[in-house]
Amino acid sequence: MNLDTAVDQIEEILSLGINTVGFVSPSHVVPQVKAIISSLHSRGLKPTIVYNTNSYDKLETIQNLSGLINVYLPDYKYVTPEIASLYSDASDYPAVALRAMKEMYYQKGSTLVLDEKGYAENGLLIRHLVLPGHVNESKNVLRSVCEELSPGVHLSLMSQYHPTEEVTDHPVLNRPLYKAEYESVIEEMEALGFRNGWIQDMDSYENYRPDFSKENPFG
């Protein structure tokens, strides 16, 4: 698909009343992302641009996006290299992710601007998924955000972990998150003074699991 065709399709969707264009895990196609944004702007279209990333981004990548992204939506998965290596085969993930998020914070600060419907229009929202058996790691993630960025950043603390068949035999990840584990991390978030923390219900995983046996898995 060429650039004009892609932008034509995006413009058609925007004409339905949608006002957000989200790029999910786009680190490897940033030149194309920039070209799409530029083309939309040349057509007089200024939707909210969301950069949804696992944060394993080079610092230069985020710097090159300055002024083009309205909302950064990064994950902060782990701060311990051994855990990052174990689960993502990337022991340098903590250092790389923190550098990337510091640049996002430099560009956006702590403010998250919402429209009248509660949708993000501009700013930074950091997400962290609490994993079963890893309460201390989650607390260390929160401490890292607090110390390296600010307790004023918007933080989404997610409880939606759900084990798949692939981890049935895993000694730690083969079960859902316990309520007590999640509540312990919430307590740490409050103790650290986060002012803009968002939390989930414990049954939230039921709302975020696509059912690929359906024609519309996300419906």
TAJOPE-V69204 format. One record per residue. RES is the residue in one letter. PHI is phi in whole degrees, -180 to 180 (none if undefined). D_FIRST is the distance of its C-alpha to the first C-alpha in Angstrom with 2 decimals. Layout:
res	phi	d_first
RES	PHI	D_FIRST
RES	PHI	D_FIRST
This chain:
res	phi	d_first
M	none	0.00
N	-85	3.80
L	-61	6.76
D	-62	8.38
T	-65	6.32
A	-62	6.51
V	-70	10.02
D	-58	10.88
Q	-67	10.57
I	-64	12.55
E	-62	14.98
E	-62	15.58
I	-67	16.56
L	-62	18.69
S	-67	20.43
L	-82	21.86
G	108	23.95
I	-77	21.93
N	-127	22.55
T	-134	20.97
V	-119	17.61
G	-109	18.00
F	-111	16.35
V	-104	17.86
S	47	18.81
P	-97	16.43
S	-54	18.80
H	-84	16.71
V	-130	13.74
V	-59	16.06
P	-57	14.93
Q	-69	11.48
V	-59	13.65
K	-64	15.91
A	-66	13.45
I	-65	12.26
I	-62	16.00
S	-61	17.03
S	-67	14.80
L	-61	16.17
H	-64	19.60
S	-67	19.37
R	-90	18.90
G	82	21.99
L	-100	20.46
K	-130	22.18
P	-70	21.38
T	-70	22.89
I	-98	20.62
V	-112	21.47
Y	-106	21.07
N	-101	21.88
T	-139	22.90
N	-81	25.32
S	78	26.73
Y	-85	26.35
D	-115	25.03
K	-67	26.48
L	-55	28.65
E	-62	26.87
T	-62	23.54
I	-69	25.24
Q	-61	27.17
N	-72	24.10
L	-96	22.87
S	-56	26.21
G	88	26.12
L	-105	22.50
I	-101	23.04
N	-83	25.29
V	-128	25.90
Y	-93	25.99
L	-127	26.22
P	-93	27.26
D	-87	28.97
Y	-128	32.21
K	-80	32.81
Y	-148	35.82
V	-118	38.23
T	-100	39.94
P	-56	38.43
E	-64	39.96
I	-71	38.37
A	-62	34.96
S	-69	35.39
L	-65	36.58
Y	-100	33.82
S	-129	30.80
D	54	31.92
A	-147	31.76
S	-65	35.25
D	-88	34.08
Y	-53	32.02
P	-56	34.85
A	-69	35.22
V	-64	31.54
A	-63	30.89
L	-65	33.98
R	-61	33.09
A	-64	29.67
M	-70	31.33
K	-63	34.07
E	-68	31.60
M	-61	30.02
Y	-66	33.60
Y	-60	34.43
Q	-76	31.67
K	-115	32.39
G	72	35.89
S	-93	37.24
T	-78	36.50
L	-119	33.94
V	-87	33.65
L	-114	33.21
D	-86	32.87
E	-66	35.36
K	-96	33.51
G	89	33.54
Y	-87	29.87
A	-69	29.32
E	-112	28.52
N	-164	29.31
G	134	30.71
L	-133	30.73
L	-133	31.16
I	-93	31.85
R	-111	31.65
H	-140	33.85
L	-94	34.10
V	-78	37.70
L	-98	38.00
P	-60	41.04
G	78	43.72
H	-132	42.33
V	-60	44.08
N	-64	45.32
E	-64	41.88
S	-64	40.62
K	-65	43.68
N	-69	43.03
V	-62	39.48
L	-62	41.05
R	-63	43.66
S	-63	41.07
V	-62	39.22
C	-63	42.60
E	-82	43.92
E	-91	40.89
L	-116	39.26
S	-172	41.35
P	-72	42.74
G	-91	41.42
V	-68	37.71
H	-82	36.08
L	-132	35.91
S	-103	34.62
L	-98	36.77
M	-99	35.18
S	-112	37.20
Q	-83	34.43
Y	-58	34.61
H	-141	34.82
P	-69	35.50
T	-100	33.36
E	-62	34.71
E	-66	33.60
V	-113	36.24
T	-55	39.03
D	-99	41.21
H	-74	40.39
P	-70	43.67
V	-119	42.24
L	-89	38.86
N	-87	39.97
R	-140	41.18
P	-69	40.13
L	-73	41.13
Y	-78	44.75
K	-59	45.66
A	-64	48.22
E	-65	45.66
Y	-64	43.37
E	-64	46.36
S	-65	47.61
V	-71	44.42
I	-60	44.61
E	-60	48.18
E	-66	47.13
M	-60	44.51
E	-68	47.27
A	-65	49.77
L	-78	47.51
G	89	47.39
F	-63	43.75
R	-100	43.78
N	-132	40.30
G	-93	39.81
W	-111	37.98
I	-124	38.96
Q	-122	38.01
D	-72	40.10
M	-67	40.80
D	-95	39.18
S	-64	35.91
Y	-59	34.15
E	-68	34.46
N	-90	32.25
Y	-115	29.42
R	-98	29.08
P	-68	26.26
D	-105	27.64
F	-77	25.11
S	-83	27.52
K	-97	26.59
E	-63	23.80
N	-117	23.15
P	-61	24.08
F	-101	24.19
G	-85	26.19
